[in-house]
């Protein structure tokens, strides 16, 4: 069984533009490095609090970083 994974390139780009490594972003958000990687590769979705914490750190809107799960109205 093949599982298709949607890579969240905008999330990756926002992190790298800020000069943050996955471990550093994980430290700032209180999650593991592996969780950040899973978020970036679309294997998991963030909780609402984590999504807003990431958006604050990366200075981006939820619909920009997580366009696959957040629809702008």
C-alpha positions in Angstrom: 0.0 0.0 0.0 1.5 3.3 -1.1 0.7 6.4 1.0 0.9 9.7 -0.8 2.4 12.5 1.3 1.8 16.2 0.5 5.0 18.1 1.2 4.2 21.5 2.8 6.9 23.5 0.9 5.7 26.8 2.2 6.2 25.7 5.8 9.7 24.5 4.9 10.5 27.7 3.1 9.2 29.9 6.0 11.4 28.0 8.5 14.5 28.2 6.3 13.9 31.9 5.5 13.9 32.6 9.2 17.2 30.7 9.5 15.7 28.1 11.8 16.7 24.4 11.8 14.1 21.8 12.5 15.6 21.1 16.0 15.5 24.9 16.8 11.9 25.3 15.6 11.0 22.2 17.6 12.6 23.7 20.7 10.8 27.0 20.2 7.4 25.2 19.8 7.9 22.5 22.5 7.6 19.6 20.1 10.1 17.1 18.8 12.3 17.5 15.8 10.5 14.4 14.3 7.1 16.1 14.8 8.3 19.2 12.9 9.6 16.9 10.1 6.2 15.1 10.0 4.4 18.4 9.8 6.6 19.6 6.9 6.0 16.4 5.0 2.2 16.4 5.6 2.2 13.1 7.6 0.5 14.8 10.5 -1.6 17.9 11.1 -0.9 20.4 13.8 -3.1 21.0 16.8 -4.8 24.4 16.7 -2.5 25.8 19.5 0.6 24.5 17.7 -0.5 25.9 14.3 -0.8 29.4 15.8 2.5 29.0 17.7 4.2 28.1 14.4 2.5 31.0 12.6 3.6 33.4 15.2 7.2 32.3 15.1 7.3 32.1 11.3 5.3 35.3 10.9 2.8 33.7 8.5 -0.9 33.1 8.3 -2.3 29.6 8.8 -3.7 29.5 5.3 -0.2 30.1 3.9 1.6 27.5 5.9 -1.1 24.9 6.0 -3.0 25.5 2.8 -3.9 21.8 2.5 -6.0 21.9 5.8 -6.9 25.6 6.2 -9.2 27.2 3.6 -9.3 31.0 3.4 -12.9 32.2 3.3 
